[in-house]
Amino acid sequence: MKKIKRILAACDLSAYTGDVLDTAIGLADSLDAGLLVVNVINQRDMDSMQEALEKIAFGYENVPISLAQHRADMEGERLQSLREAVQRAGGADRKCDYLIKIGDPFQVIVEVIEQEQADLVVIGTKGRSNLSDVLHGSTAERLFRRCLVPLLSVRISGRGGHKAD
């Protein structure tokens, strides 16, 4: 079996992020592996904000926020939420790398696996969901079918996990 040197924890900051991090941190500690905590801002959300800002800007000279500022604020908030979630999951003393990206969550995670040379992915079986997930398949479902490295799915119990944000 190939040695697992780097674990990618895919965290969507849903109520189940704590369960994913509990598992990923425990594995990383047991295997003496590095841990990369990844969150993906869905491109659809950024597109919606761009449309809203364009509508607000119509007829105004100065719009109080730009898409770039919204992105920076969102990335900062998510990074802080991820750090707090890692601490709550018992990883306060553990060195973690964090990565916030924008795009289609499935595609971004696949790209990050390759770029960051992850040997194992830990993801929850539930997360943020909406009608799009029902129609197009969830990120976890798509990863189950196409992930090029071992994927550990954390079954989320009815207890609701840890609240991440």
MIDOSE-1310 file (N, C-alpha, C; in nm, 2 decimals, decimal comma, always signed):
residues 165
mkki	+0,08/-0,12/+0,00/+0,00/+0,00/+0,00/+0,09/+0,12/+0,00; +0,05/+0,22/-0,08/+0,12/+0,35/-0,09/+0,11/+0,42/+0,04; +0,22/+0,48/+0,09/+0,22/+0,56/+0,21/+0,13/+0,69/+0,19; +0,05/+0,72/+0,28/-0,03/+0,84/+0,27/+0,04/+0,95/+0,34
kril	+0,08/+1,05/+0,26/+0,17/+1,16/+0,31/+0,09/+1,29/+0,32; -0,02/+1,30/+0,25/-0,10/+1,42/+0,25/-0,25/+1,39/+0,23; -0,33/+1,44/+0,33/-0,47/+1,42/+0,33/-0,54/+1,55/+0,30; -0,64/+1,54/+0,21/-0,72/+1,66/+0,18/-0,85/+1,64/+0,24
aacd	-0,89/+1,74/+0,33/-1,02/+1,74/+0,39/-1,11/+1,84/+0,32; -1,21/+1,79/+0,25/-1,30/+1,88/+0,17/-1,41/+1,93/+0,27; -1,41/+2,05/+0,30/-1,50/+2,11/+0,40/-1,59/+2,22/+0,33; -1,72/+2,20/+0,34/-1,81/+2,30/+0,28/-1,87/+2,39/+0,39
lsay	-1,82/+2,38/+0,51/-1,87/+2,46/+0,62/-2,02/+2,44/+0,66; -2,07/+2,33/+0,62/-2,20/+2,29/+0,66/-2,19/+2,24/+0,81; -2,30/+2,20/+0,86/-2,31/+2,15/+1,00/-2,23/+2,02/+1,02; -2,19/+1,96/+0,91/-2,12/+1,83/+0,91/-1,96/+1,85/+0,90
tgdv	-1,91/+1,97/+0,88/-1,77/+1,99/+0,87/-1,69/+1,93/+0,99; -1,74/+1,95/+1,11/-1,67/+1,89/+1,22/-1,65/+1,74/+1,22; -1,75/+1,67/+1,17/-1,73/+1,52/+1,15/-1,62/+1,49/+1,05; -1,62/+1,56/+0,94/-1,51/+1,54/+0,84/-1,37/+1,58/+0,90
ldta	-1,37/+1,69/+0,97/-1,24/+1,73/+1,03/-1,19/+1,63/+1,14; -1,29/+1,58/+1,23/-1,25/+1,49/+1,33/-1,18/+1,37/+1,27; -1,24/+1,32/+1,16/-1,18/+1,20/+1,09/-1,05/+1,23/+1,02; -1,04/+1,34/+0,95/-0,92/+1,38/+0,88/-0,81/+1,41/+0,97
igla	-0,83/+1,48/+1,08/-0,73/+1,51/+1,18/-0,68/+1,38/+1,25; -0,77/+1,29/+1,29/-0,74/+1,16/+1,35/-0,65/+1,08/+1,25; -0,69/+1,07/+1,13/-0,61/+1,00/+1,03/-0,47/+1,06/+1,01; -0,47/+1,19/+0,99/-0,34/+1,26/+0,97/-0,25/+1,24/+1,09
dsld	-0,30/+1,24/+1,21/-0,22/+1,22/+1,33/-0,17/+1,07/+1,33; -0,26/+0,98/+1,30/-0,22/+0,84/+1,31/-0,12/+0,80/+1,20; -0,13/+0,86/+1,08/-0,04/+0,83/+0,97/+0,08/+0,92/+0,96; +0,09/+1,02/+1,05/+0,19/+1,12/+1,04/+0,19/+1,19/+0,90
agll	+0,07/+1,23/+0,86/+0,05/+1,28/+0,73/+0,02/+1,43/+0,74; +0,05/+1,51/+0,63/+0,01/+1,65/+0,63/-0,14/+1,66/+0,60; -0,20/+1,77/+0,64/-0,34/+1,79/+0,63/-0,36/+1,92/+0,55; -0,44/+1,91/+0,45/-0,48/+2,03/+0,37/-0,64/+2,04/+0,38
vvnv	-0,68/+2,15/+0,43/-0,83/+2,17/+0,45/-0,87/+2,27/+0,34; -0,96/+2,22/+0,25/-1,01/+2,29/+0,13/-1,15/+2,33/+0,14; -1,18/+2,45/+0,10/-1,32/+2,50/+0,09/-1,33/+2,56/-0,05; -1,44/+2,53/-0,12/-1,47/+2,59/-0,25/-1,59/+2,68/-0,25
inqr	-1,57/+2,80/-0,29/-1,69/+2,89/-0,30/-1,74/+2,86/-0,44; -1,87/+2,83/-0,44/-1,93/+2,79/-0,57/-1,94/+2,91/-0,67; -1,89/+2,88/-0,79/-1,89/+2,99/-0,89/-2,03/+3,05/-0,91; -2,13/+2,96/-0,90/-2,27/+3,01/-0,91/-2,30/+3,12/-0,81
dmds	-2,25/+3,11/-0,69/-2,27/+3,22/-0,59/-2,21/+3,35/-0,63; -2,09/+3,34/-0,69/-2,01/+3,46/-0,73/-2,09/+3,52/-0,85; -2,13/+3,44/-0,94/-2,21/+3,49/-1,06/-2,33/+3,56/-1,01; -2,40/+3,51/-0,91/-2,53/+3,57/-0,86/-2,49/+3,70/-0,80
mqea	-2,38/+3,71/-0,73/-2,34/+3,84/-0,67/-2,31/+3,94/-0,77; -2,24/+3,90/-0,88/-2,20/+3,99/-0,99/-2,33/+4,04/-1,05; -2,43/+3,96/-1,07/-2,56/+4,01/-1,13/-2,62/+4,11/-1,04; -2,62/+4,08/-0,91/-2,69/+4,17/-0,81/-2,61/+4,30/-0,81
leki	-2,48/+4,30/-0,81/-2,40/+4,42/-0,81/-2,43/+4,50/-0,94; -2,44/+4,44/-1,05/-2,47/+4,51/-1,17/-2,61/+4,58/-1,17; -2,70/+4,51/-1,11/-2,84/+4,57/-1,09/-2,83/+4,69/-1,00; -2,76/+4,68/-0,89/-2,75/+4,79/-0,79/-2,68/+4,90/-0,86
afgy	-2,57/+4,87/-0,94/-2,49/+4,98/-1,00/-2,56/+5,06/-1,10; -2,67/+5,00/-1,16/-2,74/+5,07/-1,26/-2,80/+5,20/-1,21; -2,75/+5,31/-1,26/-2,80/+5,44/-1,21/-2,73/+5,50/-1,10; -2,63/+5,43/-1,04/-2,55/+5,49/-0,93/-2,40/+5,51/-0,97
envp	-2,34/+5,61/-0,92/-2,20/+5,64/-0,96/-2,11/+5,55/-0,87; -2,14/+5,54/-0,74/-2,05/+5,47/-0,65/-2,13/+5,35/-0,58; -2,09/+5,23/-0,62/-2,15/+5,11/-0,55/-2,07/+5,09/-0,43; -2,13/+5,06/-0,31/-2,05/+5,05/-0,19/-1,96/+4,92/-0,18
isla	-1,98/+4,83/-0,27/-1,89/+4,71/-0,27/-1,86/+4,66/-0,41; -1,75/+4,61/-0,43/-1,71/+4,55/-0,56/-1,71/+4,40/-0,55; -1,71/+4,33/-0,66/-1,71/+4,19/-0,66/-1,57/+4,14/-0,60; -1,47/+4,21/-0,63/-1,34/+4,18/-0,57/-1,34/+4,19/-0,42
qhra	-1,40/+4,29/-0,37/-1,41/+4,31/-0,22/-1,50/+4,20/-0,16; -1,61/+4,17/-0,22/-1,69/+4,07/-0,17/-1,62/+3,93/-0,17; -1,54/+3,91/-0,27/-1,46/+3,78/-0,28/-1,36/+3,78/-0,17; -1,29/+3,89/-0,15/-1,19/+3,89/-0,04/-1,25/+3,88/+0,10
dmeg	-1,36/+3,94/+0,12/-1,43/+3,93/+0,25/-1,48/+3,78/+0,27; -1,54/+3,72/+0,16/-1,59/+3,59/+0,17/-1,47/+3,49/+0,20; -1,36/+3,51/+0,13/-1,24/+3,42/+0,15/-1,19/+3,43/+0,30; -1,18/+3,56/+0,35/-1,14/+3,58/+0,48/-1,23/+3,51/+0,59
erlq	-1,36/+3,53/+0,57/-1,46/+3,47/+0,66/-1,45/+3,32/+0,66; -1,43/+3,26/+0,54/-1,43/+3,12/+0,53/-1,30/+3,06/+0,59; -1,19/+3,13/+0,57/-1,06/+3,09/+0,63/-1,07/+3,09/+0,78; -1,13/+3,19/+0,84/-1,15/+3,20/+0,98/-1,24/+3,09/+1,03
slre	-1,34/+3,06/+0,96/-1,44/+2,96/+1,00/-1,37/+2,82/+0,99; -1,28/+2,80/+0,89/-1,21/+2,67/+0,88/-1,11/+2,65/+1,00; -1,04/+2,76/+1,03/-0,95/+2,75/+1,14/-1,02/+2,72/+1,27; -1,13/+2,79/+1,29/-1,21/+2,76/+1,42/-1,26/+2,62/+1,42
avqr	-1,30/+2,57/+1,31/-1,36/+2,43/+1,30/-1,25/+2,33/+1,33; -1,13/+2,36/+1,28/-1,01/+2,27/+1,30/-0,98/+2,27/+1,45; -0,98/+2,38/+1,51/-0,96/+2,39/+1,66/-1,06/+2,31/+1,74; -1,19/+2,33/+1,70/-1,30/+2,26/+1,77/-1,28/+2,11/+1,75
agga	-1,23/+2,07/+1,64/-1,22/+1,92/+1,61/-1,09/+1,86/+1,67; -1,02/+1,94/+1,75/-0,90/+1,89/+1,82/-0,77/+1,91/+1,75; -0,77/+1,99/+1,65/-0,65/+2,01/+1,57/-0,58/+2,14/+1,60; -0,60/+2,20/+1,72/-0,55/+2,33/+1,76/-0,39/+2,33/+1,75
drkc	-0,33/+2,22/+1,79/-0,19/+2,21/+1,79/-0,13/+2,15/+1,66; -0,21/+2,12/+1,57/-0,17/+2,05/+1,44/-0,15/+2,16/+1,33; -0,04/+2,14/+1,26/-0,02/+2,23/+1,14/-0,11/+2,19/+1,03; -0,18/+2,28/+0,98/-0,27/+2,25/+0,86/-0,24/+2,36/+0,76
dyli	-0,26/+2,31/+0,63/-0,26/+2,41/+0,53/-0,41/+2,43/+0,49; -0,44/+2,55/+0,45/-0,58/+2,59/+0,42/-0,58/+2,64/+0,27; -0,68/+2,61/+0,20/-0,70/+2,66/+0,07/-0,85/+2,69/+0,04; -0,87/+2,81/-0,01/-1,00/+2,86/-0,04/-1,00/+2,89/-0,19
kigd	-1,09/+2,82/-0,27/-1,09/+2,84/-0,41/-1,23/+2,87/-0,46; -1,24/+2,92/-0,58/-1,37/+2,95/-0,64/-1,39/+2,87/-0,77; -1,50/+2,81/-0,78/-1,53/+2,73/-0,90/-1,64/+2,63/-0,88; -1,65/+2,53/-0,96/-1,73/+2,41/-0,94/-1,67/+2,33/-0,84
pfqv	-1,73/+2,30/-0,72/-1,66/+2,23/-0,62/-1,60/+2,10/-0,66; -1,67/+2,02/-0,74/-1,61/+1,89/-0,78/-1,48/+1,91/-0,87; -1,49/+2,00/-0,96/-1,38/+2,02/-1,05/-1,26/+2,08/-0,97; -1,29/+2,17/-0,88/-1,18/+2,23/-0,81/-1,11/+2,13/-0,72
ivev	-1,19/+2,05/-0,65/-1,13/+1,95/-0,57/-1,04/+1,85/-0,65; -1,09/+1,81/-0,76/-1,01/+1,72/-0,85/-0,88/+1,79/-0,89; -0,88/+1,92/-0,92/-0,76/+1,99/-0,96/-0,67/+2,00/-0,84; -0,72/+2,03/-0,72/-0,64/+2,05/-0,60/-0,57/+1,91/-0,56
ieqe	-0,64/+1,80/-0,58/-0,59/+1,67/-0,55/-0,46/+1,66/-0,63; -0,46/+1,69/-0,76/-0,34/+1,67/-0,84/-0,24/+1,78/-0,81; -0,28/+1,90/-0,80/-0,18/+2,01/-0,77/-0,11/+2,00/-0,64; -0,18/+1,95/-0,54/-0,13/+1,95/-0,40/-0,08/+1,80/-0,37
qadl	-0,09/+1,71/-0,46/-0,04/+1,58/-0,45/-0,10/+1,51/-0,33; -0,23/+1,52/-0,31/-0,30/+1,46/-0,20/-0,31/+1,30/-0,23; -0,29/+1,23/-0,12/-0,29/+1,08/-0,13/-0,43/+1,02/-0,09; -0,51/+1,10/-0,02/-0,64/+1,06/+0,03/-0,73/+1,18/+0,05
vvig	-0,85/+1,16/+0,02/-0,95/+1,27/+0,03/-1,05/+1,22/+0,14; -1,09/+1,31/+0,23/-1,19/+1,29/+0,33/-1,30/+1,39/+0,30; -1,42/+1,33/+0,29/-1,54/+1,42/+0,26/-1,66/+1,36/+0,32; -1,76/+1,45/+0,36/-1,88/+1,41/+0,42/-1,98/+1,35/+0,31
tkgr	-2,07/+1,26/+0,36/-2,17/+1,21/+0,27/-2,28/+1,31/+0,25; -2,29/+1,41/+0,34/-2,39/+1,52/+0,33/-2,31/+1,65/+0,35; -2,38/+1,75/+0,30/-2,32/+1,89/+0,32/-2,43/+1,99/+0,28; -2,38/+2,10/+0,22/-2,48/+2,20/+0,18/-2,55/+2,13/+0,06
snls	-2,68/+2,15/+0,06/-2,75/+2,09/-0,06/-2,85/+2,18/-0,10; -2,89/+2,17/-0,23/-2,99/+2,25/-0,29/-3,05/+2,17/-0,41; -3,15/+2,23/-0,48/-3,21/+2,16/-0,59/-3,11/+2,12/-0,69; -3,00/+2,20/-0,71/-2,90/+2,16/-0,81/-2,83/+2,03/-0,78
dvlh	-2,81/+2,01/-0,65/-2,75/+1,88/-0,61/-2,84/+1,76/-0,64; -2,97/+1,78/-0,63/-3,06/+1,67/-0,66/-3,06/+1,65/-0,81; -3,06/+1,76/-0,89/-3,06/+1,74/-1,04/-2,93/+1,70/-1,10; -2,82/+1,75/-1,04/-2,69/+1,73/-1,11/-2,60/+1,63/-1,03
gsta	-2,63/+1,59/-0,91/-2,55/+1,51/-0,83/-2,46/+1,59/-0,73; -2,45/+1,54/-0,61/-2,37/+1,62/-0,52/-2,22/+1,61/-0,55; -2,14/+1,69/-0,49/-2,00/+1,69/-0,50/-1,94/+1,56/-0,46; -1,99/+1,51/-0,34/-1,94/+1,38/-0,29/-1,97/+1,27/-0,39
erlf	-2,09/+1,27/-0,44/-2,13/+1,16/-0,54/-2,04/+1,16/-0,66; -2,02/+1,28/-0,71/-1,93/+1,29/-0,83/-1,79/+1,25/-0,80; -1,74/+1,28/-0,68/-1,61/+1,23/-0,64/-1,60/+1,08/-0,62; -1,71/+1,02/-0,57/-1,71/+0,88/-0,55/-1,69/+0,81/-0,68
rrcl	-1,74/+0,87/-0,79/-1,73/+0,81/-0,92/-1,60/+0,84/-0,99; -1,54/+0,95/-0,96/-1,43/+0,99/-1,05/-1,29/+1,03/-0,98; -1,29/+1,01/-0,85/-1,17/+1,05/-0,77/-1,05/+0,96/-0,81; -0,94/+1,01/-0,83/-0,82/+0,93/-0,87/-0,74/+0,88/-0,76
vpll	-0,77/+0,92/-0,64/-0,70/+0,88/-0,52/-0,81/+0,82/-0,42; -0,76/+0,74/-0,33/-0,86/+0,69/-0,23/-0,94/+0,80/-0,17; -1,07/+0,77/-0,15/-1,17/+0,87/-0,10/-1,23/+0,80/+0,02; -1,23/+0,87/+0,13/-1,30/+0,82/+0,26/-1,42/+0,91/+0,28
svri	-1,53/+0,85/+0,27/-1,66/+0,93/+0,30/-1,69/+0,91/+0,45; -1,72/+1,02/+0,51/-1,76/+1,02/+0,65/-1,91/+1,02/+0,65; -1,96/+0,90/+0,70/-2,11/+0,89/+0,71/-2,16/+0,99/+0,82; -2,25/+1,07/+0,79/-2,30/+1,17/+0,88/-2,42/+1,11/+0,95
sgrg	-2,41/+1,11/+1,08/-2,52/+1,05/+1,16/-2,63/+1,15/+1,18; -2,74/+1,11/+1,23/-2,85/+1,20/+1,26/-2,82/+1,30/+1,37; -2,71/+1,28/+1,44/-2,68/+1,37/+1,55/-2,64/+1,51/+1,51; -2,62/+1,53/+1,38/-2,60/+1,67/+1,33/-2,46/+1,71/+1,33
ghka	-2,36/+1,64/+1,38/-2,22/+1,68/+1,37/-2,20/+1,80/+1,45; -2,08/+1,86/+1,41/-2,04/+1,99/+1,47/-2,08/+2,10/+1,38; -2,12/+2,21/+1,44/-2,16/+2,33/+1,36/-2,03/+2,40/+1,33; -2,00/+2,42/+1,20/-1,88/+2,48/+1,16/-1,89/+2,63/+1,14
d	-2,00/+2,69/+1,11/-2,01/+2,83/+1,09/-2,13/+2,89/+1,16
